[in-house]
Amino acid sequence: MKITEVNTIPVGSFGPAPPKGVGSVLVMPSSIFYNPQKDRQPGGSPISNLLVEIVTDEGIRGVGSVGAALGHARFTIENHLKYVVLNQNPFDVEMLWERMFRESINYGRKGMAIEAISAIDIALWDIMGKATGQPVYNLLGGRTRDRIRAYASSLYATEDLDALAAEAQSYVDQGFTAMKQRFGYGPRAGLVGMQRNLELVRTVREVIGPNIELAADAYMGWDVRYAIRMIKMLEDAGMNLSWVEEPVMPDDITGYARIAAECDTPISGGEHEFTRYGFRELIDRHAVDIVQLDVNRCGGITESRKIWAMAAAQDLPVLPHAGQMHNYHLIMASMNSPIAEYFPPPKGIPDPNEMFWTMFTGEPLAQDGHIHLSDATPGMGLEINWEIVNKYRVS
């Protein structure tokens, strides 16, 4: 079998998504600035999602997706990486991954180039599953359980605490035994912001009770001193968070290690880390208690299974960012992934992180707080929803 086509499929926005909350809904790296940027030009990349479809001479089609780089990754695939894999055997994933990585090393290593490699690699595993008639998790070691426990991942910070409480209650009613919320405030908001962060967490904890797991995401928006103070404030208030996610910028590994050492609450990170080399440093320096890679960002399935193995060697759990099928298959095949992130289907127009619900057919809906993967569907278990994709495709 040979690869005959590598097609990039850029998809534009479906329109303005409804707001996630009222006020500051998510602390983030840009929260460090004192004032909003004046006279900022509107717009940006017209691409909201980037799919990659690989076709073989036997007519088998595999699909993958890029995590965040989008237009940048598309350029790299179209002008470089596709020529590495064209006319090659799609089963040669180890060799092809290393060729793509080493040929792009002078401009790659992390970020956009690795995300481009990730999408191609996921599509190759999809082809292997379809060619063998097996779900991808069977190629990775088989089932470790009948179903995957999932945590509902939404609960954006909002000044409307009644709405936040009602959303949390809705996930309890749907059978979820774990969920994650977002912090809204960082160092620039001072002590008032710290109290508001505590208020946000307390609002959800009072709804869900002590026995449902609750995590919270700082999305790289804090610094080390603030993170330690904020986490200890939450601990002293008895919030009992399962983890705090990405408290500081991803390259501050020394800071991560200090936070992890000084706080009892587990610290997770890795959503914005790349390849086994980046994760080796996170693990060796005891920077995280929970490894939180994303398969379509950090190098695809071929690279991710190595990261999973490194984490397992240190008895660290791997809880991938963002759910989705490319993560679910590795979770199913791994003993050290007890739970999966789950983005609930959007109500109304999806934002870019939610568009997978309509771009693909086959994405599993959580039932009673769990994900079920079929034995009968080979490959990733997804197909492109061409009616939607062609409607919003960017030329």
Secondary structure as the mmCIF struct_conf table of DSSP 4:
data_model
#
loop_
_struct_conf.conf_type_id
_struct_conf.id
_struct_conf.beg_label_comp_id
_struct_conf.beg_label_asym_id
_struct_conf.beg_label_seq_id
_struct_conf.end_label_comp_id
_struct_conf.end_label_asym_id
_struct_conf.end_label_seq_id
STRN STRN1 ILE A 3 GLY A 12
BEND BEND1 GLY A 15 GLY A 15
HELX_LH_PP_P HELX_LH_PP_P1 PRO A 16 PRO A 19
BEND BEND2 LYS A 20 GLY A 23
HELX_RH_3T_P HELX_RH_3T_P1 PRO A 29 ILE A 32
BEND BEND3 TYR A 34 ASN A 35
HELX_LH_PP_P HELX_LH_PP_P2 PRO A 36 GLN A 37
TURN_TY1_P TURN_TY1_P1 LYS A 38 ASP A 39
HELX_LH_PP_P HELX_LH_PP_P3 ARG A 40 PRO A 42
BEND BEND4 PRO A 46 PRO A 46
STRN STRN2 ILE A 47 THR A 56
TURN_TY1_P TURN_TY1_P2 ASP A 57 GLU A 58
BEND BEND5 GLY A 59 GLY A 59
STRN STRN3 ARG A 61 SER A 65
BEND BEND6 GLY A 67 ALA A 68
TURN_TY1_P TURN_TY1_P3 LEU A 70 LEU A 70
HELX_RH_AL_P HELX_RH_AL_P1 GLY A 71 THR A 76
HELX_RH_PI_P HELX_RH_PI_P1 ILE A 77 LEU A 81
HELX_RH_AL_P HELX_RH_AL_P2 LYS A 82 VAL A 85
TURN_TY1_P TURN_TY1_P4 LEU A 86 ASN A 87
BEND BEND7 GLN A 88 GLN A 88
TURN_TY1_P TURN_TY1_P5 PRO A 90 PHE A 91
HELX_RH_AL_P HELX_RH_AL_P3 VAL A 93 GLU A 103
TURN_TY1_P TURN_TY1_P6 SER A 104 TYR A 107
BEND BEND8 ARG A 109 LYS A 110
TURN_TY1_P TURN_TY1_P7 GLY A 111 GLY A 111
HELX_RH_AL_P HELX_RH_AL_P4 MET A 112 THR A 132
TURN_TY1_P TURN_TY1_P8 GLY A 133 GLY A 133
STRN STRN4 PRO A 135 PRO A 135
HELX_RH_AL_P HELX_RH_AL_P5 VAL A 136 LEU A 139
TURN_TY1_P TURN_TY1_P9 LEU A 140 GLY A 141
BEND BEND9 THR A 144 ARG A 147
STRN STRN5 ILE A 148 SER A 153
BEND BEND10 GLU A 159 GLU A 159
HELX_RH_AL_P HELX_RH_AL_P6 LEU A 161 ASP A 173
TURN_TY1_P TURN_TY1_P10 GLN A 174 GLY A 175
BEND BEND11 THR A 177 THR A 177
STRN STRN6 ALA A 178 ARG A 182
HELX_RH_3T_P HELX_RH_3T_P2 PRO A 187 ALA A 189
HELX_RH_AL_P HELX_RH_AL_P7 GLY A 190 ILE A 208
BEND BEND12 PRO A 210 ILE A 212
STRN STRN7 GLU A 213 ASP A 217
TURN_TY1_P TURN_TY1_P11 TYR A 219 MET A 220
HELX_RH_AL_P HELX_RH_AL_P8 VAL A 224 ASP A 236
TURN_TY1_P TURN_TY1_P12 ALA A 237 GLY A 238
BEND BEND13 SER A 242 SER A 242
STRN STRN8 VAL A 244 GLU A 245
BEND BEND14 VAL A 248 VAL A 248
TURN_TY1_P TURN_TY1_P13 PRO A 250 ASP A 251
HELX_RH_AL_P HELX_RH_AL_P9 ILE A 253 GLU A 262
BEND BEND15 ASP A 264 THR A 265
STRN STRN9 ILE A 267 GLY A 269
TURN_TY1_P TURN_TY1_P14 GLU A 271 HIS A 272
HELX_RH_AL_P HELX_RH_AL_P10 THR A 275 ASP A 284
TURN_TY1_P TURN_TY1_P15 ARG A 285 HIS A 286
BEND BEND16 ASP A 289 ASP A 289
STRN STRN10 ILE A 290 VAL A 291
HELX_RH_AL_P HELX_RH_AL_P11 VAL A 295 CYS A 298
TURN_TY1_P TURN_TY1_P16 GLY A 299 GLY A 299
HELX_RH_AL_P HELX_RH_AL_P12 GLY A 300 ALA A 313
TURN_TY1_P TURN_TY1_P17 GLN A 314 ASP A 315
STRN STRN11 VAL A 318 VAL A 318
TURN_TY1_P TURN_TY1_P18 HIS A 321 ALA A 322
BEND BEND17 GLN A 324 GLN A 324
HELX_RH_AL_P HELX_RH_AL_P13 MET A 325 MET A 332
TURN_TY1_P TURN_TY1_P19 ALA A 333 ALA A 333
TURN_TY1_P TURN_TY1_P20 MET A 335 ASN A 336
STRN STRN12 ALA A 340 TYR A 342
HELX_LH_PP_P HELX_LH_PP_P4 PRO A 344 PRO A 346
BEND BEND18 LYS A 347 ILE A 349
HELX_LH_PP_P HELX_LH_PP_P5 PRO A 350 ASP A 351
HELX_RH_3T_P HELX_RH_3T_P3 PRO A 352 GLU A 354
TURN_TY1_P TURN_TY1_P21 MET A 355 MET A 355
HELX_RH_AL_P HELX_RH_AL_P14 PHE A 356 MET A 359
STRN STRN13 PHE A 360 THR A 361
HELX_LH_PP_P HELX_LH_PP_P6 GLU A 363 ALA A 366
STRN STRN14 GLN A 367 GLN A 367
TURN_TY1_P TURN_TY1_P22 ASP A 368 GLY A 369
STRN STRN15 HIS A 370 ILE A 371
BEND BEND19 ASP A 375 THR A 377
STRN STRN16 GLY A 379 GLY A 379
TURN_TY1_P TURN_TY1_P23 MET A 380 MET A 380
BEND BEND20 GLY A 381 GLY A 381
STRN STRN17 GLU A 383 ILE A 384
HELX_RH_AL_P HELX_RH_AL_P15 TRP A 386 TYR A 392
STRN STRN18 ARG A 393 ARG A 393
#
